[in-house]
Amino acid sequence: MKQLVLLAGLLAGIGLTIQAQAQSSESKPQTKVSTKGGLSVTSGQYQFKFGGRIMYDYNKAEKNGVTDEDDFDLRRGRLYASGKIGDDWSFKSQFNVNGGGAEDLYLRYGGFGSAANITVGRQKMPFGLEELTSSKDISVLERSAITERFAIGRSDGVQLHGKMSGNQTYAVAFFTDDVNDAEAGEETGFAARYTIAPYKTENSLIHLGIAYKDIDEDSAVGLEVAATSGPFHIQAEFVDGEEGNTDLDGYYIQAGYILTGETRPYSGGKFKRVKPGDKGGAWEVVARLEEGDGNHSDIELGRTDASAYTLGLNWYPHGNVRLGVNYTDGEDNLDGDEGNEFRVRFQLTF
């Protein structure tokens, strides 16, 4: 953590030095420094941004009444650097400070406008509304078991994506996926997603989406539906897929209500984090039901067919700070095992 503070201070010092030098000469491009949502330095056609997220969790998980986990540790610690070079090129490099290596590491060409961007490198592949919503923006502290089972996550690849008129988005990607068997090497995958918000106003919307993936013997189709109306929001996903010769399917439905009246933000086919409307912060209650084949490891049941529900409460005292509490309880539909988890999160983004 000391290294993080020192690095942030160093970057801030560099930015202020650049600003001072720019102001001393009218012939040089005007340099702007901003600390809103990370440290951002812009000079002419160049932009550099530094930021990250810290998530500390306490979680206690039980299986059949026996405690399997009782921990307080770092759930996510990430630092990123992103930027723009001219009007057409941008990049992002994001790493875990608590191990795990690179999260994002890509170069993007946007010379065709917002309707067509080409991103090359390690990035999230287009499958699933909940998966593509950032971990710092999801309302339930952990993604559903259905998403954890079927989502592709991040891989190395090439993606064509963009926004179209009528609140539509699309993405098509080819990527490589690591295989557990070392002798098998890597598999090549394909994924695509399309979304539309046929109704959208300042405080309400309807979202529809469909996605497809194919990775060797692993394929799936995902359907998305979501809506907001003032402080109320709801979303659901159903996934039907195959792993080898095994048919799998599952769904979740999630609803939330922001007690302080704010509306959950939405942009580009996914949701954003709740922003408090005043100094008292924003309060949100959320509930989720999930059913079917999933990765139910959070409640110690593993990859199986199970039923589970989650209740949660979030407090956003600041646009960059979140404190959340969740309780999840579930039962294996195959052998009757029961599992539950209590989780508390302290989150800071910068």
Secondary structure, DSSP 8 states (H G I E B T S, - for coil): -HHHHHHHHHHHHHHHHHHHHHHT-TTS--EEEE-TTSEEEEETTEEEEEEEEEEEEEEEEEETTEEEEEEEEEEEEEEEEEEEETTTEEEEEEEETTSS-EEEEEEEE-TT-TT-EEEEEEEE-S--HHHHS-TTT-SSSS--HHHHHH---EEEEEEEEEEETTTEEEEEEEEEEE-SSTTT-EEEEEEEEEEEEEEE-SSEEEEEEEEEEEETTEEEEEEEEEEEETTEEEEEEEEEEEETTEEEEEEEEEEEEETT-----EETTEE-----SSTT-EEEEEEEEEEEEEEEGGGT-EEEEEEEEEEEEEEEEETTEEEEEEEEEEEETTT--EEEEEEEEEEEE-
